[in-house]
Amino acid sequence: DEVRAAFEEFDTDGSGSLEVKELQQALARLGVETSSDAARRILDKFDKDGDGTIGLDEFTKLV
């Protein structure tokens, strides 16, 4: 699955979730430049379980 492969590539620390910095880098690789504040707002919007990160299921909804 392409989304899973992209997620695993963006999850640079192998934690199984994307933190703000990883999300910002992922968006940049997808051609969307964001500030860390904008990346935080995006993370907050899609972080449905409230753990402060984006998991694979949340990432799938984001993309």
CHARMM-style PDB file with segment names, atoms N, HN, CA, C and O in Angstrom:
ATOM      1  N   ASP     1       0.845  -1.190   0.000  1.00  0.00      PROA
ATOM      2  CA  ASP     1       0.000   0.000   0.000  1.00  0.00      PROA
ATOM      3  C   ASP     1       0.882   1.241   0.000  1.00  0.00      PROA
ATOM      4  O   ASP     1       1.783   1.371   0.829  1.00  0.00      PROA
ATOM      5  N   GLU     2       0.621   2.143  -0.924  1.00  0.00      PROA
ATOM      6  HN  GLU     2      -0.111   2.037  -1.597  1.00  0.00      PROA
ATOM      7  CA  GLU     2       1.451   3.337  -1.087  1.00  0.00      PROA
ATOM      8  C   GLU     2       1.419   4.249   0.130  1.00  0.00      PROA
ATOM      9  O   GLU     2       2.444   4.817   0.508  1.00  0.00      PROA
ATOM     10  N   VAL     3       0.255   4.393   0.743  1.00  0.00      PROA
ATOM     11  HN  VAL     3      -0.578   3.932   0.436  1.00  0.00      PROA
ATOM     12  CA  VAL     3       0.138   5.276   1.900  1.00  0.00      PROA
ATOM     13  C   VAL     3       0.973   4.749   3.058  1.00  0.00      PROA
ATOM     14  O   VAL     3       1.666   5.517   3.726  1.00  0.00      PROA
ATOM     15  N   ARG     4       0.911   3.442   3.299  1.00  0.00      PROA
ATOM     16  HN  ARG     4       0.348   2.819   2.757  1.00  0.00      PROA
ATOM     17  CA  ARG     4       1.705   2.828   4.376  1.00  0.00      PROA
ATOM     18  C   ARG     4       3.196   3.004   4.097  1.00  0.00      PROA
ATOM     19  O   ARG     4       3.959   3.333   5.006  1.00  0.00      PROA
ATOM     20  N   ALA     5       3.614   2.791   2.866  1.00  0.00      PROA
ATOM     21  HN  ALA     5       2.995   2.523   2.128  1.00  0.00      PROA
ATOM     22  CA  ALA     5       5.026   2.934   2.510  1.00  0.00      PROA
ATOM     23  C   ALA     5       5.489   4.378   2.714  1.00  0.00      PROA
ATOM     24  O   ALA     5       6.580   4.614   3.233  1.00  0.00      PROA
ATOM     25  N   ALA     6       4.662   5.339   2.307  1.00  0.00      PROA
ATOM     26  HN  ALA     6       3.776   5.147   1.886  1.00  0.00      PROA
ATOM     27  CA  ALA     6       5.009   6.749   2.507  1.00  0.00      PROA
ATOM     28  C   ALA     6       5.089   7.067   3.986  1.00  0.00      PROA
ATOM     29  O   ALA     6       6.019   7.740   4.431  1.00  0.00      PROA
ATOM     30  N   PHE     7       4.119   6.585   4.751  1.00  0.00      PROA
ATOM     31  HN  PHE     7       3.364   6.038   4.390  1.00  0.00      PROA
ATOM     32  CA  PHE     7       4.104   6.825   6.196  1.00  0.00      PROA
ATOM     33  C   PHE     7       5.378   6.293   6.837  1.00  0.00      PROA
ATOM     34  O   PHE     7       6.010   6.984   7.636  1.00  0.00      PROA
ATOM     35  N   GLU     8       5.754   5.075   6.490  1.00  0.00      PROA
ATOM     36  HN  GLU     8       5.241   4.513   5.841  1.00  0.00      PROA
ATOM     37  CA  GLU     8       6.952   4.470   7.070  1.00  0.00      PROA
ATOM     38  C   GLU     8       8.206   5.243   6.686  1.00  0.00      PROA
ATOM     39  O   GLU     8       9.140   5.351   7.480  1.00  0.00      PROA
ATOM     40  N   GLU     9       8.227   5.778   5.474  1.00  0.00      PROA
ATOM     41  HN  GLU     9       7.468   5.690   4.829  1.00  0.00      PROA
ATOM     42  CA  GLU     9       9.371   6.585   5.048  1.00  0.00      PROA
ATOM     43  C   GLU     9       9.428   7.902   5.826  1.00  0.00      PROA
ATOM     44  O   GLU     9      10.511   8.352   6.201  1.00  0.00      PROA
ATOM     45  N   PHE    10       8.279   8.517   6.069  1.00  0.00      PROA
ATOM     46  HN  PHE    10       7.400   8.151   5.764  1.00  0.00      PROA
ATOM     47  CA  PHE    10       8.227   9.788   6.784  1.00  0.00      PROA
ATOM     48  C   PHE    10       8.468   9.625   8.278  1.00  0.00      PROA
ATOM     49  O   PHE    10       8.895  10.569   8.944  1.00  0.00      PROA
ATOM     50  N   ASP    11       8.200   8.451   8.804  1.00  0.00      PROA
ATOM     51  HN  ASP    11       7.852   7.685   8.264  1.00  0.00      PROA
ATOM     52  CA  ASP    11       8.404   8.163  10.233  1.00  0.00      PROA
ATOM     53  C   ASP    11       9.888   7.877  10.460  1.00  0.00      PROA
ATOM     54  O   ASP    11      10.293   6.728  10.636  1.00  0.00      PROA
ATOM     55  N   THR    12      10.686   8.937  10.454  1.00  0.00      PROA
ATOM     56  HN  THR    12      10.357   9.871  10.311  1.00  0.00      PROA
ATOM     57  CA  THR    12      12.141   8.788  10.446  1.00  0.00      PROA
ATOM     58  C   THR    12      12.705   8.175  11.716  1.00  0.00      PROA
ATOM     59  O   THR    12      13.783   7.582  11.684  1.00  0.00      PROA
ATOM     60  N   ASP    13      11.996   8.305  12.839  1.00  0.00      PROA
ATOM     61  HN  ASP    13      11.120   8.787  12.865  1.00  0.00      PROA
ATOM     62  CA  ASP    13      12.510   7.710  14.075  1.00  0.00      PROA
ATOM     63  C   ASP    13      11.935   6.313  14.345  1.00  0.00      PROA
ATOM     64  O   ASP    13      12.268   5.688  15.353  1.00  0.00      PROA
ATOM     65  N   GLY    14      11.070   5.822  13.440  1.00  0.00      PROA
ATOM     66  HN  GLY    14      10.800   6.329  12.622  1.00  0.00      PROA
ATOM     67  CA  GLY    14      10.528   4.474  13.578  1.00  0.00      PROA
ATOM     68  C   GLY    14       9.581   4.291  14.748  1.00  0.00      PROA
ATOM     69  O   GLY    14       9.388   3.171  15.222  1.00  0.00      PROA
ATOM     70  N   SER    15       8.987   5.381  15.221  1.00  0.00      PROA
ATOM     71  HN  SER    15       9.144   6.291  14.836  1.00  0.00      PROA
ATOM     72  CA  SER    15       8.124   5.310  16.402  1.00  0.00      PROA
ATOM     73  C   SER    15       6.718   4.803  16.098  1.00  0.00      PROA
ATOM     74  O   SER    15       5.964   4.468  17.012  1.00  0.00      PROA
ATOM     75  N   GLY    16       6.366   4.746  14.812  1.00  0.00      PROA
ATOM     76  HN  GLY    16       6.979   5.018  14.070  1.00  0.00      PROA
ATOM     77  CA  GLY    16       5.017   4.331  14.452  1.00  0.00      PROA
ATOM     78  C   GLY    16       4.040   5.483  14.392  1.00  0.00      PROA
ATOM     79  O   GLY    16       2.837   5.285  14.223  1.00  0.00      PROA
ATOM     80  N   SER    17       4.572   6.707  14.534  1.00  0.00      PROA
ATOM     81  HN  SER    17       5.549   6.868  14.672  1.00  0.00      PROA
ATOM     82  CA  SER    17       3.736   7.899  14.434  1.00  0.00      PROA
ATOM     83  C   SER    17       4.590   9.072  13.976  1.00  0.00      PROA
ATOM     84  O   SER    17       5.816   9.050  14.084  1.00  0.00      PROA
ATOM     85  N   LEU    18       3.919  10.094  13.463  1.00  0.00      PROA
ATOM     86  HN  LEU    18       2.923  10.112  13.375  1.00  0.00      PROA
ATOM     87  CA  LEU    18       4.615  11.281  12.997  1.00  0.00      PROA
ATOM     88  C   LEU    18       4.451  12.405  14.002  1.00  0.00      PROA
ATOM     89  O   LEU    18       3.339  12.746  14.402  1.00  0.00      PROA
ATOM     90  N   GLU    19       5.566  12.966  14.396  1.00  0.00      PROA
ATOM     91  HN  GLU    19       6.470  12.688  14.070  1.00  0.00      PROA
ATOM     92  CA  GLU    19       5.555  14.149  15.252  1.00  0.00      PROA
ATOM     93  C   GLU    19       5.574  15.376  14.343  1.00  0.00      PROA
ATOM     94  O   GLU    19       5.678  15.241  13.124  1.00  0.00      PROA
ATOM     95  N   VAL    20       5.476  16.557  14.919  1.00  0.00      PROA
ATOM     96  HN  VAL    20       5.392  16.666  15.909  1.00  0.00      PROA
ATOM     97  CA  VAL    20       5.366  17.789  14.130  1.00  0.00      PROA
ATOM     98  C   VAL    20       6.487  17.906  13.106  1.00  0.00      PROA
ATOM     99  O   VAL    20       6.226  18.183  11.935  1.00  0.00      PROA
ATOM    100  N   LYS    21       7.720  17.701  13.527  1.00  0.00      PROA
ATOM    101  HN  LYS    21       7.932  17.477  14.478  1.00  0.00      PROA
ATOM    102  CA  LYS    21       8.853  17.853  12.612  1.00  0.00      PROA
ATOM    103  C   LYS    21       8.762  16.859  11.457  1.00  0.00      PROA
ATOM    104  O   LYS    21       9.015  17.217  10.306  1.00  0.00      PROA
ATOM    105  N   GLU    22       8.400  15.606  11.761  1.00  0.00      PROA
ATOM    106  HN  GLU    22       8.194  15.315  12.696  1.00  0.00      PROA
ATOM    107  CA  GLU    22       8.272  14.597  10.711  1.00  0.00      PROA
ATOM    108  C   GLU    22       7.119  14.945   9.772  1.00  0.00      PROA
ATOM    109  O   GLU    22       7.235  14.760   8.561  1.00  0.00      PROA
ATOM    110  N   LEU    23       6.014  15.445  10.312  1.00  0.00      PROA
ATOM    111  HN  LEU    23       5.920  15.596  11.296  1.00  0.00      PROA
ATOM    112  CA  LEU    23       4.884  15.844   9.483  1.00  0.00      PROA
ATOM    113  C   LEU    23       5.282  17.001   8.572  1.00  0.00      PROA
ATOM    114  O   LEU    23       4.940  17.009   7.389  1.00  0.00      PROA
ATOM    115  N   GLN    24       5.993  17.960   9.112  1.00  0.00      PROA
ATOM    116  HN  GLN    24       6.271  17.953  10.073  1.00  0.00      PROA
ATOM    117  CA  GLN    24       6.444  19.105   8.318  1.00  0.00      PROA
ATOM    118  C   GLN    24       7.354  18.638   7.179  1.00  0.00      PROA
ATOM    119  O   GLN    24       7.227  19.111   6.050  1.00  0.00      PROA
ATOM    120  N   GLN    25       8.262  17.718   7.470  1.00  0.00      PROA
ATOM    121  HN  GLN    25       8.366  17.333   8.387  1.00  0.00      PROA
ATOM    122  CA  GLN    25       9.147  17.185   6.439  1.00  0.00      PROA
ATOM    123  C   GLN    25       8.361  16.382   5.405  1.00  0.00      PROA
ATOM    124  O   GLN    25       8.649  16.460   4.210  1.00  0.00      PROA
ATOM    125  N   ALA    26       7.374  15.614   5.855  1.00  0.00      PROA
ATOM    126  HN  ALA    26       7.140  15.551   6.825  1.00  0.00      PROA
ATOM    127  CA  ALA    26       6.542  14.826   4.940  1.00  0.00      PROA
ATOM    128  C   ALA    26       5.788  15.752   3.994  1.00  0.00      PROA
ATOM    129  O   ALA    26       5.751  15.511   2.787  1.00  0.00      PROA
ATOM    130  N   LEU    27       5.195  16.798   4.529  1.00  0.00      PROA
ATOM    131  HN  LEU    27       5.226  16.994   5.509  1.00  0.00      PROA
ATOM    132  CA  LEU    27       4.462  17.744   3.695  1.00  0.00      PROA
ATOM    133  C   LEU    27       5.387  18.411   2.685  1.00  0.00      PROA
ATOM    134  O   LEU    27       5.004  18.617   1.534  1.00  0.00      PROA
ATOM    135  N   ALA    28       6.601  18.751   3.107  1.00  0.00      PROA
ATOM    136  HN  ALA    28       6.913  18.585   4.042  1.00  0.00      PROA
ATOM    137  CA  ALA    28       7.570  19.361   2.199  1.00  0.00      PROA
ATOM    138  C   ALA    28       7.913  18.411   1.056  1.00  0.00      PROA
ATOM    139  O   ALA    28       8.032  18.838  -0.092  1.00  0.00      PROA
ATOM    140  N   ARG    29       8.070  17.140   1.361  1.00  0.00      PROA
ATOM    141  HN  ARG    29       7.973  16.793   2.294  1.00  0.00      PROA
ATOM    142  CA  ARG    29       8.381  16.154   0.318  1.00  0.00      PROA
ATOM    143  C   ARG    29       7.220  15.972  -0.642  1.00  0.00      PROA
ATOM    144  O   ARG    29       7.402  15.565  -1.790  1.00  0.00      PROA
ATOM    145  N   LEU    30       6.019  16.281  -0.156  1.00  0.00      PROA
ATOM    146  HN  LEU    30       5.871  16.611   0.776  1.00  0.00      PROA
ATOM    147  CA  LEU    30       4.834  16.215  -1.013  1.00  0.00      PROA
ATOM    148  C   LEU    30       4.591  17.536  -1.741  1.00  0.00      PROA
ATOM    149  O   LEU    30       3.600  17.681  -2.457  1.00  0.00      PROA
ATOM    150  N   GLY    31       5.501  18.501  -1.557  1.00  0.00      PROA
ATOM    151  HN  GLY    31       6.306  18.383  -0.976  1.00  0.00      PROA
ATOM    152  CA  GLY    31       5.414  19.774  -2.259  1.00  0.00      PROA
ATOM    153  C   GLY    31       4.651  20.852  -1.522  1.00  0.00      PROA
ATOM    154  O   GLY    31       4.312  21.883  -2.103  1.00  0.00      PROA
ATOM    155  N   VAL    32       4.372  20.622  -0.231  1.00  0.00      PROA
ATOM    156  HN  VAL    32       4.646  19.785   0.241  1.00  0.00      PROA
ATOM    157  CA  VAL    32       3.624  21.594   0.565  1.00  0.00      PROA
ATOM    158  C   VAL    32       4.541  22.118   1.663  1.00  0.00      PROA
ATOM    159  O   VAL    32       4.751  21.457   2.680  1.00  0.00      PROA
ATOM    160  N   GLU    33       5.081  23.305   1.446  1.00  0.00      PROA
ATOM    161  HN  GLU    33       4.910  23.842   0.620  1.00  0.00      PROA
ATOM    162  CA  GLU    33       5.956  23.919   2.444  1.00  0.00      PROA
ATOM    163  C   GLU    33       5.098  24.532   3.548  1.00  0.00      PROA
ATOM    164  O   GLU    33       4.160  25.278   3.267  1.00  0.00      PROA
ATOM    165  N   THR    34       5.417  24.219   4.797  1.00  0.00      PROA
ATOM    166  HN  THR    34       6.178  23.613   5.026  1.00  0.00      PROA
ATOM    167  CA  THR    34       4.661  24.746   5.932  1.00  0.00      PROA
ATOM    168  C   THR    34       5.626  25.201   7.017  1.00  0.00      PROA
ATOM    169  O   THR    34       6.745  24.699   7.127  1.00  0.00      PROA
ATOM    170  N   SER    35       5.176  26.147   7.806  1.00  0.00      PROA
ATOM    171  HN  SER    35       4.267  26.555   7.717  1.00  0.00      PROA
ATOM    172  CA  SER    35       5.932  26.526   8.998  1.00  0.00      PROA
ATOM    173  C   SER    35       5.669  25.468  10.065  1.00  0.00      PROA
ATOM    174  O   SER    35       4.759  24.651   9.923  1.00  0.00      PROA
ATOM    175  N   SER    36       6.456  25.484  11.121  1.00  0.00      PROA
ATOM    176  HN  SER    36       7.195  26.147  11.236  1.00  0.00      PROA
ATOM    177  CA  SER    36       6.218  24.526  12.203  1.00  0.00      PROA
ATOM    178  C   SER    36       4.872  24.797  12.870  1.00  0.00      PROA
ATOM    179  O   SER    36       4.212  23.865  13.329  1.00  0.00      PROA
ATOM    180  N   ASP    37       4.460  26.058  12.927  1.00  0.00      PROA
ATOM    181  HN  ASP    37       4.996  26.815  12.554  1.00  0.00      PROA
ATOM    182  CA  ASP    37       3.144  26.384  13.490  1.00  0.00      PROA
ATOM    183  C   ASP    37       2.018  25.811  12.636  1.00  0.00      PROA
ATOM    184  O   ASP    37       1.048  25.264  13.160  1.00  0.00      PROA
ATOM    185  N   ALA    38       2.151  25.939  11.327  1.00  0.00      PROA
ATOM    186  HN  ALA    38       2.939  26.383  10.901  1.00  0.00      PROA
ATOM    187  CA  ALA    38       1.130  25.391  10.427  1.00  0.00      PROA
ATOM    188  C   ALA    38       1.090  23.869  10.520  1.00  0.00      PROA
ATOM    189  O   ALA    38       0.013  23.272  10.519  1.00  0.00      PROA
ATOM    190  N   ALA    39       2.264  23.241  10.600  1.00  0.00      PROA
ATOM    191  HN  ALA    39       3.138  23.726  10.600  1.00  0.00      PROA
ATOM    192  CA  ALA    39       2.319  21.787  10.743  1.00  0.00      PROA
ATOM    193  C   ALA    39       1.668  21.360  12.058  1.00  0.00      PROA
ATOM    194  O   ALA    39       0.984  20.338  12.104  1.00  0.00      PROA
ATOM    195  N   ARG    40       1.872  22.123  13.115  1.00  0.00      PROA
ATOM    196  HN  ARG    40       2.427  22.954  13.078  1.00  0.00      PROA
ATOM    197  CA  ARG    40       1.243  21.834  14.413  1.00  0.00      PROA
ATOM    198  C   ARG    40      -0.274  21.912  14.301  1.00  0.00      PROA
ATOM    199  O   ARG    40      -0.985  21.066  14.843  1.00  0.00      PROA
ATOM    200  N   ARG    41      -0.770  22.930  13.597  1.00  0.00      PROA
ATOM    201  HN  ARG    41      -0.192  23.617  13.157  1.00  0.00      PROA
ATOM    202  CA  ARG    41      -2.224  23.066  13.430  1.00  0.00      PROA
ATOM    203  C   ARG    41      -2.797  21.894  12.642  1.00  0.00      PROA
ATOM    204  O   ARG    41      -3.868  21.384  12.970  1.00  0.00      PROA
ATOM    205  N   ILE    42      -2.087  21.470  11.609  1.00  0.00      PROA
ATOM    206  HN  ILE    42      -1.216  21.884  11.343  1.00  0.00      PROA
ATOM    207  CA  ILE    42      -2.525  20.315  10.822  1.00  0.00      PROA
ATOM    208  C   ILE    42      -2.518  19.065  11.696  1.00  0.00      PROA
ATOM    209  O   ILE    42      -3.472  18.287  11.685  1.00  0.00      PROA
ATOM    210  N   LEU    43      -1.447  18.877  12.445  1.00  0.00      PROA
ATOM    211  HN  LEU    43      -0.672  19.508  12.453  1.00  0.00      PROA
ATOM    212  CA  LEU    43      -1.360  17.726  13.339  1.00  0.00      PROA
ATOM    213  C   LEU    43      -2.526  17.735  14.326  1.00  0.00      PROA
ATOM    214  O   LEU    43      -3.188  16.716  14.525  1.00  0.00      PROA
ATOM    215  N   ASP    44      -2.770  18.875  14.934  1.00  0.00      PROA
ATOM    216  HN  ASP    44      -2.232  19.703  14.773  1.00  0.00      PROA
ATOM    217  CA  ASP    44      -3.858  18.971  15.913  1.00  0.00      PROA
ATOM    218  C   ASP    44      -5.212  18.627  15.289  1.00  0.00      PROA
ATOM    219  O   ASP    44      -6.058  18.003  15.929  1.00  0.00      PROA
ATOM    220  N   LYS    45      -5.408  19.035  14.049  1.00  0.00      PROA
ATOM    221  HN  LYS    45      -4.721  19.542  13.528  1.00  0.00      PROA
ATOM    222  CA  LYS    45      -6.683  18.776  13.373  1.00  0.00      PROA
ATOM    223  C   LYS    45      -6.887  17.286  13.101  1.00  0.00      PROA
ATOM    224  O   LYS    45      -8.005  16.785  13.220  1.00  0.00      PROA
ATOM    225  N   PHE    46      -5.824  16.580  12.740  1.00  0.00      PROA
ATOM    226  HN  PHE    46      -4.916  16.988  12.643  1.00  0.00      PROA
ATOM    227  CA  PHE    46      -5.949  15.176  12.352  1.00  0.00      PROA
ATOM    228  C   PHE    46      -5.605  14.196  13.471  1.00  0.00      PROA
ATOM    229  O   PHE    46      -5.770  12.988  13.301  1.00  0.00      PROA
ATOM    230  N   ASP    47      -5.135  14.690  14.597  1.00  0.00      PROA
ATOM    231  HN  ASP    47      -5.001  15.671  14.735  1.00  0.00      PROA
ATOM    232  CA  ASP    47      -4.783  13.852  15.747  1.00  0.00      PROA
ATOM    233  C   ASP    47      -6.056  13.503  16.522  1.00  0.00      PROA
ATOM    234  O   ASP    47      -6.367  14.116  17.543  1.00  0.00      PROA
ATOM    235  N   LYS    48      -6.773  12.521  16.022  1.00  0.00      PROA
ATOM    236  HN  LYS    48      -6.521  12.022  15.193  1.00  0.00      PROA
ATOM    237  CA  LYS    48      -8.081  12.180  16.593  1.00  0.00      PROA
ATOM    238  C   LYS    48      -7.994  11.533  17.967  1.00  0.00      PROA
ATOM    239  O   LYS    48      -8.925  11.656  18.764  1.00  0.00      PROA
ATOM    240  N   ASP    49      -6.886  10.839  18.263  1.00  0.00      PROA
ATOM    241  HN  ASP    49      -6.130  10.738  17.617  1.00  0.00      PROA
ATOM    242  CA  ASP    49      -6.780  10.183  19.577  1.00  0.00      PROA
ATOM    243  C   ASP    49      -6.119  11.074  20.628  1.00  0.00      PROA
ATOM    244  O   ASP    49      -6.009  10.686  21.791  1.00  0.00      PROA
ATOM    245  N   GLY    50      -5.679  12.271  20.221  1.00  0.00      PROA
ATOM    246  HN  GLY    50      -5.769  12.587  19.276  1.00  0.00      PROA
ATOM    247  CA  GLY    50      -5.151  13.239  21.170  1.00  0.00      PROA
ATOM    248  C   GLY    50      -3.793  12.922  21.759  1.00  0.00      PROA
ATOM    249  O   GLY    50      -3.443  13.442  22.818  1.00  0.00      PROA
ATOM    250  N   ASP    51      -3.016  12.070  21.085  1.00  0.00      PROA
ATOM    251  HN  ASP    51      -3.300  11.647  20.225  1.00  0.00      PROA
ATOM    252  CA  ASP    51      -1.705  11.710  21.639  1.00  0.00      PROA
ATOM    253  C   ASP    51      -0.575  12.637  21.196  1.00  0.00      PROA
ATOM    254  O   ASP    51       0.581  12.429  21.564  1.00  0.00      PROA
ATOM    255  N   GLY    52      -0.909  13.667  20.402  1.00  0.00      PROA
ATOM    256  HN  GLY    52      -1.848  13.836  20.103  1.00  0.00      PROA
ATOM    257  CA  GLY    52       0.096  14.631  19.976  1.00  0.00      PROA
ATOM    258  C   GLY    52       0.911  14.209  18.775  1.00  0.00      PROA
ATOM    259  O   GLY    52       1.894  14.862  18.425  1.00  0.00      PROA
ATOM    260  N   THR    53       0.506  13.108  18.134  1.00  0.00      PROA
ATOM    261  HN  THR    53      -0.292  12.578  18.419  1.00  0.00      PROA
ATOM    262  CA  THR    53       1.181  12.616  16.940  1.00  0.00      PROA
ATOM    263  C   THR    53       0.139  12.153  15.930  1.00  0.00      PROA
ATOM    264  O   THR    53      -1.050  12.060  16.236  1.00  0.00      PROA
ATOM    265  N   ILE    54       0.611  11.865  14.717  1.00  0.00      PROA
ATOM    266  HN  ILE    54       1.577  11.940  14.468  1.00  0.00      PROA
ATOM    267  CA  ILE    54      -0.253  11.330  13.659  1.00  0.00      PROA
ATOM    268  C   ILE    54       0.128   9.864  13.436  1.00  0.00      PROA
ATOM    269  O   ILE    54       1.243   9.562  13.011  1.00  0.00      PROA
ATOM    270  N   GLY    55      -0.797   8.971  13.723  1.00  0.00      PROA
ATOM    271  HN  GLY    55      -1.703   9.217  14.069  1.00  0.00      PROA
ATOM    272  CA  GLY    55      -0.592   7.550  13.453  1.00  0.00      PROA
ATOM    273  C   GLY    55      -0.965   7.228  12.017  1.00  0.00      PROA
ATOM    274  O   GLY    55      -1.423   8.101  11.280  1.00  0.00      PROA
ATOM    275  N   LEU    56      -0.773   5.992  11.621  1.00  0.00      PROA
ATOM    276  HN  LEU    56      -0.401   5.283  12.220  1.00  0.00      PROA
ATOM    277  CA  LEU    56      -1.046   5.579  10.242  1.00  0.00      PROA
ATOM    278  C   LEU    56      -2.502   5.831   9.851  1.00  0.00      PROA
ATOM    279  O   LEU    56      -2.765   6.348   8.765  1.00  0.00      PROA
ATOM    280  N   ASP    57      -3.444   5.475  10.711  1.00  0.00      PROA
ATOM    281  HN  ASP    57      -3.230   5.055  11.593  1.00  0.00      PROA
ATOM    282  CA  ASP    57      -4.860   5.693  10.390  1.00  0.00      PROA
ATOM    283  C   ASP    57      -5.162   7.181  10.200  1.00  0.00      PROA
ATOM    284  O   ASP    57      -5.895   7.560   9.286  1.00  0.00      PROA
ATOM    285  N   GLU    58      -4.597   8.012  11.062  1.00  0.00      PROA
ATOM    286  HN  GLU    58      -4.001   7.704  11.804  1.00  0.00      PROA
ATOM    287  CA  GLU    58      -4.813   9.457  10.976  1.00  0.00      PROA
ATOM    288  C   GLU    58      -4.127  10.004   9.707  1.00  0.00      PROA
ATOM    289  O   GLU    58      -4.673  10.877   9.033  1.00  0.00      PROA
ATOM    290  N   PHE    59      -2.948   9.493   9.396  1.00  0.00      PROA
ATOM    291  HN  PHE    59      -2.504   8.784   9.944  1.00  0.00      PROA
ATOM    292  CA  PHE    59      -2.212   9.919   8.204  1.00  0.00      PROA
ATOM    293  C   PHE    59      -2.999   9.574   6.947  1.00  0.00      PROA
ATOM    294  O   PHE    59      -3.042  10.356   5.997  1.00  0.00      PROA
ATOM    295  N   THR    60      -3.618   8.405   6.947  1.00  0.00      PROA
ATOM    296  HN  THR    60      -3.584   7.770   7.718  1.00  0.00      PROA
ATOM    297  CA  THR    60      -4.430   7.977   5.814  1.00  0.00      PROA
ATOM    298  C   THR    60      -5.556   8.970   5.554  1.00  0.00      PROA
ATOM    299  O   THR    60      -5.855   9.285   4.402  1.00  0.00      PROA
ATOM    300  N   LYS    61      -6.178   9.462   6.618  1.00  0.00      PROA
ATOM    301  HN  LYS    61      -5.934   9.206   7.554  1.00  0.00      PROA
ATOM    302  CA  LYS    61      -7.246  10.451   6.452  1.00  0.00      PROA
ATOM    303  C   LYS    61      -6.690  11.800   6.010  1.00  0.00      PROA
ATOM    304  O   LYS    61      -7.355  12.543   5.288  1.00  0.00      PROA
ATOM    305  N   LEU    62      -5.487  12.112   6.436  1.00  0.00      PROA
ATOM    306  HN  LEU    62      -4.947  11.508   7.022  1.00  0.00      PROA
ATOM    307  CA  LEU    62      -4.852  13.369   6.070  1.00  0.00      PROA
ATOM    308  C   LEU    62      -4.563  13.420   4.575  1.00  0.00      PROA
ATOM    309  O   LEU    62      -4.812  14.434   3.922  1.00  0.00      PROA
ATOM    310  N   VAL    63      -4.039  12.324   4.037  1.00  0.00      PROA
ATOM    311  HN  VAL    63      -3.837  11.501   4.567  1.00  0.00      PROA
ATOM    312  CA  VAL    63      -3.693  12.310   2.602  1.00  0.00      PROA
ATOM    313  C   VAL    63      -4.890  11.903   1.788  1.00  0.00      PROA
ATOM    314  OT1 VAL    63      -4.807  11.830   0.562  1.00  0.00      PROA
TER     315      VAL     63
END
